[in-house]
Each structure stands twice: as structure tokens, then as C-alpha cells.
């Protein structure tokens, strides 16, 4: 249940999906989405209050180091390193599509087959609701730089990546995260 409400909050609050859109995506009612959002927001507020903090804390040093290693592994398409960073039950989702992978093997299979076009991408760091995020840019025509591909939000627990959420709506999302619409060869 923890991942479900966290995901609903991210879709609704961070990405701007309406309760109706989230309900349609998950095959549930608007009432159940609103109820889950209410409970999630109350839980998050209680946790922040208990911690004496009202803001979402930025990633700590371990999370920042892990995010940096993830960006390097993804950019070099180093599957061995990427596998070492992922929790054994890590998930990868691509909302609003019904694509959802669980486990290192499924994620690697997705990246090395359908998503092989990500090879050679450059990841520009961002922050999404306290979690490390990246704007991956894949190579466009030779010498023309890199074009935006998606927004990746990475969830980390302890010393492993537990979830990767990939959102393809770059035109709407990249400005929200101050990610450029294109990066040149010199900016890499």
C-alpha cells in the first residue's frame, strides 16, 4: 500500500494529473483516488510534523551518491553497474502506460530491448518531491546534441534504488523541473 499512495500523490500533486485521470489510469473510482490522496497527505503531514519539519527533505549524501552512480550507469548503459544499484524487487513504471516491471531481470530486459534507444543518453539532475529525478536526453542526429526523452523519478531506500518512474510528457514536465528543451554537444 505504501507504494500505491506514494504513486497517487506523485501523479496528482507533482505531475498535475486530475483525480479523474488517475482513476482512469488505475481503473478505480475518483472517490477512491481522492480518499487515497487524503490519507496519503495526512500520513505525510504527520510524518513531517513528527520529524519537526514541514518541507520535504532533500536527498541525503547516500541518496545523492547513489543517484550520481545511477546517472553514470544509465548514461554509459552499464547494465552490470545498474543492476548493482537496484533493489532485487525494484520496479519501473511508465505511466500512463500499463507498462510495469518488477525485478532487476525485467528492468534490464526492458532497457536492453525496447528501450535500447536510451543508449548514449545524458541525464540532467532534478528533484521531484524530495526524490532524485533526471531528465534523460538521448542523442539526436550526429552533431545536433541531445533531445529530451522522459522524466525519471528515482525512489531510494537505504542503499538501493527501489522504484524508477518514467514520464514521457517532456513538453509539460521539463519546464516544471527547470530542464532545458534540448542540450547541445558542448553541454554534456
C-alpha positions as CSV (number, residue, x, y, z in Angstrom):
1,X,0.0,0.0,0.0
2,X,2.9,2.4,0.7
3,X,3.9,2.5,-2.9
4,X,0.3,2.9,-4.1
5,X,-0.4,6.1,-2.2
6,X,3.1,7.5,-2.8
7,X,2.4,6.9,-6.5
8,X,-1.0,8.5,-6.4
9,X,0.3,11.6,-4.6
10,X,3.1,11.9,-7.2
11,X,0.7,11.6,-10.1
12,X,-1.8,14.0,-8.7
13,X,0.3,16.6,-6.9
14,X,3.7,16.5,-8.6
15,X,2.7,15.7,-12.1
16,X,-0.7,17.5,-12.1
17,X,-2.9,14.6,-13.1
18,X,-6.5,15.2,-12.0
19,X,-8.2,12.7,-9.8
20,X,-10.3,11.6,-12.8
21,X,-7.1,10.9,-14.8
22,X,-5.5,9.0,-12.0
23,X,-8.7,7.0,-11.5
24,X,-8.9,6.2,-15.3
25,X,-5.2,5.2,-15.3
26,X,-5.6,2.8,-12.3
27,X,-9.1,1.5,-13.1
28,X,-10.7,2.8,-9.9
29,X,-13.2,5.5,-8.9
30,X,-12.5,9.2,-8.4
31,X,-13.8,8.8,-4.8
32,X,-11.2,6.1,-4.1
33,X,-8.4,8.2,-5.6
34,X,-9.5,11.3,-3.5
35,X,-9.7,9.1,-0.4
36,X,-6.2,7.7,-1.0
37,X,-4.8,11.2,-1.6
38,X,-6.4,12.4,1.6
39,X,-4.9,9.6,3.6
40,X,-1.5,10.0,1.9
41,X,-1.4,13.7,2.5
42,X,-2.4,13.2,6.2
43,X,0.3,10.5,6.6
44,X,3.0,12.6,5.0
45,X,2.0,15.7,7.1
46,X,2.0,13.6,10.3
47,X,5.5,12.2,9.4
48,X,6.8,15.6,8.7
49,X,5.3,17.0,11.9
50,X,6.8,14.1,13.9
51,X,10.2,14.9,12.4
52,X,9.7,18.6,13.2
53,X,9.9,19.5,9.5
54,X,7.2,20.8,7.1
55,X,9.3,20.6,4.0
56,X,10.3,17.5,2.0
57,X,13.9,16.9,2.9
58,X,16.4,16.9,0.0
59,X,18.2,13.6,-0.7
60,X,20.9,12.8,1.9
61,X,24.6,12.1,1.0
62,X,24.0,8.4,0.4
63,X,21.0,9.1,-1.9
64,X,22.9,11.8,-3.8
65,X,25.9,9.4,-4.3
66,X,23.5,6.6,-5.4
67,X,21.7,9.0,-7.8
68,X,25.0,10.1,-9.3
69,X,26.1,6.4,-9.8
70,X,22.7,5.7,-11.4
71,X,23.1,8.6,-13.8
72,X,26.5,7.4,-14.8
73,X,25.4,3.8,-15.2
74,X,22.4,4.8,-17.2
75,X,24.3,7.2,-19.4
76,X,27.0,4.6,-20.2
77,X,24.4,1.9,-20.4
78,X,26.4,-0.1,-17.9
79,X,23.9,-2.9,-17.1
80,X,26.2,-4.5,-14.6
81,X,26.5,-1.3,-12.5
82,X,22.8,-0.5,-12.9
83,X,21.9,-4.0,-11.6
84,X,24.1,-3.5,-8.5
85,X,22.3,-0.2,-7.7
86,X,18.8,-1.7,-8.0
87,X,17.0,-3.5,-5.1
88,X,16.2,-7.1,-6.1
89,X,12.5,-6.2,-6.2
90,X,12.9,-2.7,-7.8
91,X,10.1,-1.6,-10.1
92,X,10.0,0.5,-13.2
93,X,6.8,2.1,-14.4
94,X,5.9,4.2,-17.4
95,X,2.6,6.0,-16.5
96,X,0.1,6.4,-18.1
97,X,1.0,3.3,-20.0
98,X,0.3,-0.1,-18.5
99,X,4.0,-1.0,-18.6
100,X,5.3,-2.1,-15.2
101,X,8.4,-4.1,-14.5
102,X,9.5,-5.7,-11.2
103,X,13.0,-7.0,-10.5
104,X,16.4,-6.5,-12.0
105,X,15.9,-9.0,-14.8
106,X,12.7,-7.4,-16.1
107,X,14.1,-3.9,-15.9
108,X,17.3,-4.9,-17.7
109,X,15.3,-6.8,-20.3
110,X,13.2,-3.6,-20.9
111,X,16.3,-1.4,-21.1
112,X,18.3,-3.6,-23.5
113,X,15.4,-4.4,-25.8
114,X,12.5,-1.9,-26.3
115,X,14.3,0.9,-24.6
116,X,17.7,0.3,-26.2
117,X,17.3,3.8,-27.9
118,X,18.3,5.2,-24.5
119,X,21.8,4.1,-25.0
120,X,24.1,7.1,-25.0
121,X,21.6,9.3,-23.1
122,X,22.7,12.1,-20.9
123,X,20.9,12.6,-17.6
124,X,20.4,16.1,-16.2
125,X,19.6,16.0,-12.5
126,X,16.5,17.5,-10.9
127,X,14.5,17.0,-7.8
128,X,10.9,15.7,-7.6
129,X,9.1,15.9,-4.2
130,X,12.3,15.2,-2.3
131,X,13.4,12.3,-4.6
132,X,16.2,12.4,-7.1
133,X,15.0,12.9,-10.7
134,X,16.6,13.1,-14.1
135,X,15.8,14.5,-17.5
136,X,17.3,11.9,-19.8
137,X,18.3,13.3,-23.2
138,X,19.1,10.9,-26.0
139,X,21.3,11.6,-28.9
140,X,19.6,13.2,-31.9
141,X,21.2,13.4,-35.3
142,X,25.0,13.4,-35.1
143,X,26.4,16.8,-34.1
144,X,23.0,18.1,-33.2
145,X,23.1,17.5,-29.4
146,X,20.5,15.6,-27.4
147,X,16.7,15.7,-27.3
148,X,14.5,15.2,-24.2
149,X,13.2,11.7,-23.7
150,X,11.4,11.5,-20.4
151,X,11.4,12.5,-16.7
152,X,12.7,9.8,-14.5
153,X,11.9,9.9,-10.8
154,X,14.0,7.6,-8.7
155,X,13.0,6.3,-5.3
156,X,15.7,5.2,-2.9
157,X,15.5,3.2,0.3
158,X,18.7,2.8,2.3
159,X,21.4,2.0,-0.2
160,X,19.3,0.7,-3.2
161,X,17.0,2.1,-5.9
162,X,13.5,0.7,-5.2
163,X,11.5,2.4,-8.0
164,X,12.0,4.2,-11.2
165,X,9.0,6.1,-12.6
166,X,9.4,7.3,-16.2
167,X,7.1,10.0,-17.5
168,X,7.2,10.8,-21.2
169,X,5.4,14.1,-21.3
170,X,8.6,16.2,-21.6
171,X,6.8,19.3,-23.1
172,X,4.7,19.7,-20.0
173,X,7.1,18.3,-17.3
174,X,10.5,19.6,-18.3
175,X,9.7,23.3,-17.7
176,X,8.2,22.4,-14.2
177,X,11.6,20.9,-13.3
178,X,13.7,23.7,-15.0
179,X,15.1,21.1,-17.5
180,X,16.1,22.6,-20.9
181,X,14.2,21.6,-24.0
182,X,17.4,20.4,-25.7
183,X,21.1,20.1,-24.8
184,X,24.0,20.6,-27.2
185,X,27.1,18.6,-27.6
186,X,29.1,21.1,-25.5
187,X,26.7,20.9,-22.6
188,X,27.2,17.2,-22.0
